[in-house]
Amino acid sequence: MWSLGFGLSMLALGVPVAVCIGVAATIALASTGTPLLIIPQQLFSNLNNFSLLAIPFFMLTGAIMDSGGVSKRIIEFSQALVGFMRGGIGQVTIVASMFFADLSGSATADTAAIGSVMIPGMVKKGYSAPFAVALQSAAGSLGLLSPVSMSMLVYAYTANVSVGTMFIAGIIPMLLVVISFMVVNYVVAVRRNYTAVVPFSGKLLWITFKQAFLALLTPLIILGGILGGIFTPVEAGVVAAVYVTVVSRFVFKSLDLSHFKEILTKTAVNTTRVSFLLGLAFVLGRYMIEAQIPARVANNFLLLTTSAVVLLILINLFLVATHTVLETISSIVVVIPVFMPLVAKMGIDPIVFGVIVLINSAIGINMPPIGFCLFTAASIGGVSVEKATKAIMPFILALLLDLALIIAFPQIPRFLPDLLGMK
């Protein structure tokens, strides 16, 4: 147990999460007399899995989209779609963030990529800097629920559920969160007299839609291919990477060969970060299974209550605290193996639980004291965390209401998978 305390102490000192997990796992296994040679063996053997090849290809797709002019077209289409509403540029930020799936495996990276453009834009349109930061921070977490989200892919692998089902289950909850964020932005815009960006124009909407159409097809190609049985998630990543390369290079003509050094470097760094984390988490998972930690956690929770709703509330309180100090993928690989036996005992659908975990993560990474998205957006906007925290509270409340709806009505995330006959 003290190995966990040592790992948490290192985390508090700013040591990378993967290193903290690796050190905790090493100390824990050494204390049981397990030969330490098992650590590199387990690390590499667990990563030697065909399904995990989807990670670098999805990340490559995201890097190409970022460098190939796709982002600009999606933002222009979003502006034509919702820019006519009160607080139009805020609505554009929310909708554009929805389209940017969590392909980098980091909501913080997505927040930085979009926020560097949209936060100054919102301030120029009259938004207060703290609210612009809060809105971008909240919107940056939308990618977690977007189909083809890297966090969803990692959850599906860790929880041993279908990747395709997980992608489809996130669609309606994502739209629910988008609508709740747009309502918050609209109410604030009315109170503070924030105006629209552009008047509605059917012609402009059609033009920007045509320009963004090929970019918007990317997630549809991935989902359609997986659901239609045409290709596996790994093959979907390859097809998506080739598709966005061809479109960006020969249709948009915004991708040069000189861009590929940066694209491949970014992909390699992000893939290494996630893979190293996953490998060490599997090693820690081996120790937890040997020590029967998941079973003991489940039994301790069941001693408190046998109500599935109360247990879910307790789990969510724990997860919010975890997500405040760990990014989504880190928390998934550490926490999910512990709670899956308890989830199974409660009879909770693991797909529904995955959606709950991702909404919960959206809350945690936007909460002080260490909410990653909040800190990133605040640094971009030059706003103190205290002011950003006060401004983001309406969005946190919206996320809590969305989470309560999912817990109360698990049919919401299950609707599309059940309609399509998916397990």
C-alpha positions, -999 to +999 in steps of 0.1 A: +000+000+000+029+023+008+041+019-029+009+036-039+016+064-015+051+068-029+037+070-064+012+096-054+039+116-037+060+116-069+029+127-089+025+156-065+061+166-072+053+168-109+068+135-120+052+122-152+022+099-146+037+069-165+069+071-144+048+072-112+029+041-122+061+023-132+078+031-099+047+021-079+044-012-098+081-020-094+080-014-056+048-033-052+060-064-072+094-063-055+077-064-021+060-097-031+093-113-042+084-113-079+115-112-101+118-077-115+126-091-149+089-097-153+083-059-156+099-054-191+085-088-202+050-078-192+053-043-206+062-055-241+041-086-242+010-067-232+017-041-259+022-069-285-015-067-294-029-061-329-058-040-315-034-014-301-021-007-336-052+015-340-036+041-316-007+053-338-030+054-370-057+074-353-031+098-339-016+100-374-050+109-388-054+136-362-020+151-369-026+152-406-060+168-401-044+195-379-017+203-405-037+198-437-062+226-435-091+205-422-094+225-390-099+258-408-127+244-430-145+228-400-144+261-381-158+280-411-186+255-415-194+258-378-195+295-380-220+294-409-240+268-390-244+285-356-227+319-359-260+337-363-271+328-327-266+351-297-231+346-285-224+332-320-186+329-317-191+309-284-215+286-302-189+282-330-163+272-305-186+245-290-196+231-324-161+232-338-148+214-307-174+187-312-161+179-346-125+177-334-124+142-320-100+132-293-076+118-319-045+130-301-054+111-269-053+144-249-082+168-243-055+193-232-039+192-266-073+197-283-080+226-260-047+242-269-051+237-306-086+252-308-082+277-279-052+294-295-075+306-323-109+308-306-101+324-272-086+356-287-114+356-313-141+355-285-123+383-266-123+405-298-160+399-301-167+413-267-165+382-245-149+387-211-116+369-210-125+346-180-158+334-197-139+329-231-114+307-212-141+288-194-161+281-225-130+269-244-120+247-215-154+231-213-157+227-251-122+212-253-135+182-233-162+174-259-137+153-279-138+127-252-173+117-263-169+121-300-169+090-321-133+079-329-122+094-296-088+079-285-101+078-249-130+057-260-107+034-279-085+029-248-115+024-226-129-002-250-096-021-249-092-018-211-128-028-204-128-055-231-159-041-249-166-035-286-148-004-300-176+002-325-204-001-299-185+023-277-181+049-305-219+047-313-229+049-277-212+082-273-231+100-300-263+109-282-245+118-249-221+140-268-250+159-284-267+162-250-235+179-236-232+201-267-268+213-263-263+220-226-231+240-233-249+260-260-277+268-236-253+280-210-235+302-236-268+315-249-281+325-214-248+343-206-248+360-241-283+373-235-274+386-201-242+403-212-254+413-247-229+392-267-239+394-303-239+370-333-209+367-355-226+367-389-262+368-400-276+334-412-270+328-448-282+296-465-258+303-494-228+306-470-238+275-451-240+255-484-206+269-495-188+261-463-205+227-461-192+218-495-157+230-485-158+210-452-177+180-466-147+158-473-133+166-439-166+158-422-166+124-439-136+112-420-155+100-388-183+086-410-158+065-430-143+052-398-177+044-382-193+031-414-164+008-421-163-006-386-201-010-382-204-024-417-178-051-410-157-037-439-126-033-417-114-036-381-107-005-359-070-009-368-077-010-406-101+020-400-072+040-387-051+031-417-079+040-441-086+073-423-049+083-424-047+076-461-080+093-468-071+126-450-037+126-466-051+123-501-078+149-494-054+174-477-027+170-504-047+167-536-081+183-529-074+210-503-038+214-516-028+225-481-005+197-472+031+197-484+057+171-480+076+195-457+047+191-432+053+154-427+084+157-405+063+176-379+033+152-385+053+121-379+072+136-350+039+145-333+024+111-340+055+093-326+056+114-295+019+110-287+019+072-295+050+067-273+034+086-245+001+066-246+018+032-252+044+036-224+016+045-201-005+015-212+024-009-208+032+002-173-005+002-163-007-034-174+022-042-152+005-025-122-027-043-132-008-077-128+001-068-092-034-056-084-049-089-097-023-109-077-031-089-046-069-092-053-073-054-050-102-051-074-122-078-055-114-061-022-124-027-035-157-042-048-164-058-014-156-027+005-180-006-017-207-033-013-204-031+025-214+005+023-246-001+002-261-025-023-280+001-042-266+004-078-275+042-079-257+049-046-227+029-056-225+048-089-226+081-070-197+069-048-177+057-078-184+090-096-171+110-065-140+089-066-136+094-104-140+132-102-112+134-077-090+111-099-097+130-131-088+162-115-052+151-112-050+126-141-058+131-177-085+108-192-063+080-206-041+079-175-072+075-152-088+049-175-058+025-175-053+029-137-089+030-124-111+009-148-095-025-140-102-018-104-139-010-108-149-034-136-156-063-112-178-040-091-196-027-122-202-064-132-215-072-098-240-043-099-252-054-134-242-021-150-237-022-187-199-016-193-207+005-224-229+028-203-203+029-176-178+040-202-199+069-212-203+078-175-165+077-170-159+100-200-185+126-189-170+123-154-135+130-169-149+161-187-159+174-152-126+165-136-103+180-162-122+213-159-121+214-121-095+231-099-070+227-084-053+208-112-079+205-140-057+202-171-081+218-196-088+247-173-051+254-167-043+252-204-072+275-215-063+299-186-027+301-197-037+308-233-062+335-223-038+351-198-065+347-170-059+336-134-072+302-125-094+317-098-113+338-123-115+309-148-128+287-120-156+310-112-166+314-149-166+277-156-191+267-128-222+270-151-206+245-175-197+222-146-233+223-135-244+215-170-221+184-171-234+173-137-269+174-150-259+155-181-242+129-159-272+126-137-294+120-168-271+092-180-271+075-146-309+078-143-316+069-179-290+044-191-312+039-222-297+072-236-263+058-245-278+024-253-304+037-277-283+037-309-264+005-302-297-013-294-313+002-325-284-012-346-285-045-328-250-040-312-240-056-279 
